[in-house]
Amino acid sequence: MNDKDIIGLFNARSEEAISETDKKYGGVCRHTAYNILGNHEDTEECVNDTYLKVWNVIPPKQPEKLGAFILRIVRNSAINLFKQRGRLKNGGGYSSVSFEEISEFLPAADDVDISVDRRAFTDALERFLNTLPKNRRVMFVRRYFYCSTYSDIAKEMHITEGSAAASVRRTREKLREFLEKEGIRI
């Protein structure tokens, strides 16, 4: 079933929307949530919460890219659940990715100026990613959006873990340079 049909099911308030969403996006949702949470029970809770949130926002929202919309919600839900469970306080960290690696690039608080900064950052990031060769773009997105480990990235890309880490580090450095040239405050 395509995204437009699934959104139509949400708009019609059909419970089939959830099952169709799970068929199409459940695997990647679970993978992303597990990469952050490292626990199957929490992962399922997070995915279920995500489907409830999607149910509650469609309608009125009509996302252009349903997959990206759902993955953003599952990722944010997983991070929130991770913090809620107090794992950061107990010496834990995200199981796969250190957000400190890119935290200096990310706009923080929620006020009007930051909202404008966030939009400018998002636009610049999209332009930056479009300049990258496909393999480097895939590695960067896998690391920072899907929270994949360097090991997982290396297996998928058929390279060594060290090569994956070095490529992501170089891409991160190029992103810093790109943002500075674009006049984005970091």
C-alpha positions as a Markdown table, in Angstrom:
| # | Residue | x | y | z |
|---|---|---|---|---|
| 1 | Met | 0.0 | 0.0 | 0.0 |
| 2 | Asn | 1.4 | 3.4 | -0.8 |
| 3 | Asp | 1.7 | 6.3 | 1.6 |
| 4 | Lys | -1.2 | 8.3 | 0.1 |
| 5 | Asp | -3.5 | 5.3 | 0.7 |
| 6 | Ile | -2.3 | 4.9 | 4.3 |
| 7 | Ile | -2.9 | 8.6 | 5.0 |
| 8 | Gly | -6.3 | 8.1 | 3.5 |
| 9 | Leu | -6.9 | 5.3 | 6.0 |
| 10 | Phe | -5.8 | 7.6 | 8.9 |
| 11 | Asn | -8.1 | 10.4 | 7.6 |
| 12 | Ala | -11.0 | 7.9 | 7.4 |
| 13 | Arg | -10.1 | 6.8 | 11.0 |
| 14 | Ser | -9.8 | 3.2 | 9.9 |
| 15 | Glu | -7.8 | 1.0 | 12.3 |
| 16 | Glu | -6.4 | -0.6 | 9.2 |
| 17 | Ala | -4.1 | 2.5 | 9.0 |
| 18 | Ile | -2.1 | 1.2 | 12.0 |
| 19 | Ser | -1.6 | -2.3 | 10.6 |
| 20 | Glu | -0.7 | -1.0 | 7.1 |
| 21 | Thr | 1.8 | 1.5 | 8.7 |
| 22 | Asp | 3.3 | -1.3 | 10.7 |
| 23 | Lys | 3.6 | -3.5 | 7.6 |
| 24 | Lys | 5.4 | -0.8 | 5.7 |
| 25 | Tyr | 7.4 | 1.0 | 8.4 |
| 26 | Gly | 7.4 | -1.3 | 11.4 |
| 27 | Gly | 10.8 | -2.9 | 10.7 |
| 28 | Val | 12.7 | 0.4 | 10.3 |
| 29 | Cys | 10.8 | 1.9 | 13.3 |
| 30 | Arg | 11.8 | -1.0 | 15.5 |
| 31 | His | 15.4 | -0.9 | 14.3 |
| 32 | Thr | 15.7 | 2.8 | 14.9 |
| 33 | Ala | 14.1 | 2.6 | 18.4 |
| 34 | Tyr | 16.2 | -0.4 | 19.4 |
| 35 | Asn | 19.4 | 1.4 | 18.3 |
| 36 | Ile | 18.6 | 4.1 | 20.8 |
| 37 | Leu | 16.9 | 2.0 | 23.6 |
| 38 | Gly | 18.8 | -1.3 | 23.4 |
| 39 | Asn | 15.8 | -3.1 | 24.9 |
| 40 | His | 13.0 | -5.0 | 23.0 |
| 41 | Glu | 10.2 | -4.2 | 25.5 |
| 42 | Asp | 11.0 | -0.4 | 25.4 |
| 43 | Thr | 11.3 | -0.6 | 21.6 |
| 44 | Glu | 7.8 | -2.1 | 21.3 |
| 45 | Glu | 6.4 | 0.5 | 23.7 |
| 46 | Cys | 8.1 | 3.3 | 21.7 |
| 47 | Val | 6.7 | 2.0 | 18.4 |
| 48 | Asn | 3.2 | 1.6 | 19.8 |
| 49 | Asp | 3.4 | 5.2 | 21.2 |
| 50 | Thr | 4.5 | 6.4 | 17.8 |
| 51 | Tyr | 1.5 | 4.8 | 16.1 |
| 52 | Leu | -0.8 | 6.4 | 18.6 |
| 53 | Lys | 0.9 | 9.8 | 18.0 |
| 54 | Val | 0.5 | 9.4 | 14.3 |
| 55 | Trp | -3.1 | 8.4 | 14.8 |
| 56 | Asn | -3.7 | 11.6 | 16.9 |
| 57 | Val | -2.1 | 14.0 | 14.4 |
| 58 | Ile | -3.4 | 12.6 | 11.1 |
| 59 | Pro | -5.8 | 14.4 | 10.5 |
| 60 | Pro | -5.3 | 17.4 | 10.6 |
| 61 | Lys | -1.7 | 17.0 | 9.5 |
| 62 | Gln | -1.1 | 15.6 | 6.0 |
| 63 | Pro | 2.6 | 14.7 | 5.8 |
| 64 | Glu | 4.2 | 14.8 | 2.4 |
| 65 | Lys | 6.6 | 12.0 | 3.3 |
| 66 | Leu | 4.9 | 9.6 | 5.6 |
| 67 | Gly | 8.0 | 7.5 | 6.2 |
| 68 | Ala | 10.1 | 10.5 | 7.3 |
| 69 | Phe | 7.3 | 11.8 | 9.4 |
| 70 | Ile | 6.9 | 8.5 | 11.3 |
| 71 | Leu | 10.6 | 7.9 | 11.7 |
| 72 | Arg | 11.0 | 11.4 | 13.2 |
| 73 | Ile | 8.3 | 10.6 | 15.7 |
| 74 | Val | 9.8 | 7.2 | 16.6 |
| 75 | Arg | 13.3 | 8.6 | 17.0 |
| 76 | Asn | 12.1 | 11.5 | 19.2 |
| 77 | Ser | 9.9 | 9.1 | 21.2 |
| 78 | Ala | 12.8 | 6.7 | 21.7 |
| 79 | Ile | 15.1 | 9.5 | 22.9 |
| 80 | Asn | 12.5 | 10.8 | 25.3 |
| 81 | Leu | 11.8 | 7.3 | 26.6 |
| 82 | Phe | 15.6 | 6.8 | 27.0 |
| 83 | Lys | 15.8 | 10.0 | 29.1 |
| 84 | Gln | 12.6 | 9.1 | 31.0 |
| 85 | Arg | 14.0 | 5.8 | 32.1 |
| 86 | Gly | 16.9 | 7.6 | 33.6 |
| 87 | Arg | 19.6 | 5.8 | 31.7 |
| 88 | Leu | 21.6 | 8.9 | 31.2 |
| 89 | Lys | 21.8 | 9.4 | 35.0 |
| 90 | Asn | 23.0 | 5.9 | 35.5 |
| 91 | Gly | 26.1 | 6.3 | 33.5 |
| 92 | Gly | 24.5 | 5.0 | 30.3 |
| 93 | Gly | 24.6 | 6.5 | 26.9 |
| 94 | Tyr | 22.8 | 5.9 | 23.7 |
| 95 | Ser | 23.6 | 2.3 | 22.8 |
| 96 | Ser | 24.8 | 3.2 | 19.3 |
| 97 | Val | 25.6 | 6.9 | 18.8 |
| 98 | Ser | 27.0 | 9.7 | 20.7 |
| 99 | Phe | 25.0 | 12.8 | 20.0 |
| 100 | Glu | 27.8 | 14.9 | 21.5 |
| 101 | Glu | 29.5 | 14.3 | 18.1 |
| 102 | Ile | 27.0 | 16.6 | 16.4 |
| 103 | Ser | 25.4 | 18.5 | 19.3 |
| 104 | Glu | 27.4 | 21.6 | 18.6 |
| 105 | Phe | 25.5 | 21.9 | 15.2 |
| 106 | Leu | 22.0 | 21.5 | 16.5 |
| 107 | Pro | 19.8 | 24.4 | 17.5 |
| 108 | Ala | 18.6 | 23.9 | 21.1 |
| 109 | Ala | 15.8 | 25.8 | 22.8 |
| 110 | Asp | 12.2 | 26.4 | 21.6 |
| 111 | Asp | 11.7 | 30.1 | 21.0 |
| 112 | Val | 11.1 | 32.1 | 17.8 |
| 113 | Asp | 14.8 | 32.8 | 17.1 |
| 114 | Ile | 15.7 | 29.2 | 17.6 |
| 115 | Ser | 12.8 | 28.1 | 15.4 |
| 116 | Val | 14.1 | 30.3 | 12.6 |
| 117 | Asp | 17.6 | 28.9 | 13.2 |
| 118 | Arg | 16.3 | 25.4 | 13.1 |
| 119 | Arg | 14.6 | 25.9 | 9.8 |
| 120 | Ala | 17.8 | 27.5 | 8.3 |
| 121 | Phe | 19.8 | 24.6 | 9.7 |
| 122 | Thr | 17.5 | 22.0 | 8.2 |
| 123 | Asp | 17.6 | 23.7 | 4.8 |
| 124 | Ala | 21.4 | 23.9 | 4.9 |
| 125 | Leu | 21.7 | 20.3 | 6.1 |
| 126 | Glu | 19.5 | 19.1 | 3.2 |
| 127 | Arg | 21.7 | 21.1 | 0.7 |
| 128 | Phe | 24.8 | 19.7 | 2.3 |
| 129 | Leu | 23.6 | 16.1 | 2.2 |
| 130 | Asn | 22.7 | 16.6 | -1.5 |
| 131 | Thr | 26.4 | 17.5 | -2.2 |
| 132 | Leu | 27.7 | 14.2 | -0.8 |
| 133 | Pro | 28.3 | 11.0 | -2.8 |
| 134 | Lys | 25.6 | 8.5 | -2.1 |
| 135 | Asn | 27.7 | 6.2 | 0.1 |
| 136 | Arg | 28.8 | 9.1 | 2.4 |
| 137 | Arg | 25.3 | 10.5 | 2.6 |
| 138 | Val | 24.0 | 7.0 | 3.5 |
| 139 | Met | 26.6 | 6.5 | 6.3 |
| 140 | Phe | 26.0 | 10.0 | 7.8 |
| 141 | Val | 22.2 | 9.5 | 7.8 |
| 142 | Arg | 22.5 | 6.0 | 9.2 |
| 143 | Arg | 24.7 | 7.2 | 12.0 |
| 144 | Tyr | 22.8 | 10.3 | 13.0 |
| 145 | Phe | 19.2 | 9.7 | 12.1 |
| 146 | Tyr | 18.8 | 5.9 | 12.4 |
| 147 | Cys | 21.4 | 5.8 | 15.3 |
| 148 | Ser | 23.3 | 2.9 | 13.7 |
| 149 | Thr | 26.6 | 1.7 | 15.1 |
| 150 | Tyr | 29.7 | 2.0 | 13.0 |
| 151 | Ser | 29.8 | -1.8 | 13.0 |
| 152 | Asp | 26.3 | -1.9 | 11.4 |
| 153 | Ile | 27.2 | 0.8 | 8.9 |
| 154 | Ala | 30.4 | -1.1 | 8.0 |
| 155 | Lys | 28.5 | -4.3 | 7.4 |
| 156 | Glu | 25.9 | -2.6 | 5.2 |
| 157 | Met | 28.5 | -0.7 | 3.2 |
| 158 | His | 30.9 | -3.6 | 3.0 |
| 159 | Ile | 33.8 | -1.7 | 4.5 |
| 160 | Thr | 35.7 | -1.8 | 7.8 |
| 161 | Glu | 34.4 | -0.3 | 10.9 |
| 162 | Gly | 37.3 | 2.1 | 11.0 |
| 163 | Ser | 36.6 | 3.3 | 7.5 |
| 164 | Ala | 33.0 | 3.9 | 8.4 |
| 165 | Ala | 34.0 | 5.9 | 11.5 |
| 166 | Ala | 36.6 | 7.9 | 9.5 |
| 167 | Ser | 34.1 | 8.7 | 6.7 |
| 168 | Val | 31.5 | 9.9 | 9.1 |
| 169 | Arg | 34.0 | 12.0 | 11.0 |
| 170 | Arg | 35.2 | 13.6 | 7.8 |
| 171 | Thr | 31.6 | 14.3 | 6.7 |
| 172 | Arg | 30.9 | 15.8 | 10.1 |
| 173 | Glu | 34.0 | 18.1 | 9.7 |
| 174 | Lys | 32.8 | 19.1 | 6.2 |
| 175 | Leu | 29.3 | 19.8 | 7.6 |
| 176 | Arg | 30.9 | 22.2 | 10.1 |
| 177 | Glu | 32.7 | 24.0 | 7.3 |
| 178 | Phe | 29.6 | 24.1 | 5.1 |
| 179 | Leu | 27.5 | 25.6 | 7.9 |
| 180 | Glu | 30.1 | 28.2 | 8.7 |
| 181 | Lys | 30.1 | 29.2 | 5.0 |
| 182 | Glu | 26.3 | 29.4 | 5.0 |
| 183 | Gly | 26.4 | 31.7 | 8.0 |
| 184 | Ile | 24.6 | 29.2 | 10.3 |
| 185 | Arg | 25.5 | 29.9 | 13.9 |
| 186 | Ile | 27.0 | 26.8 | 15.6 |
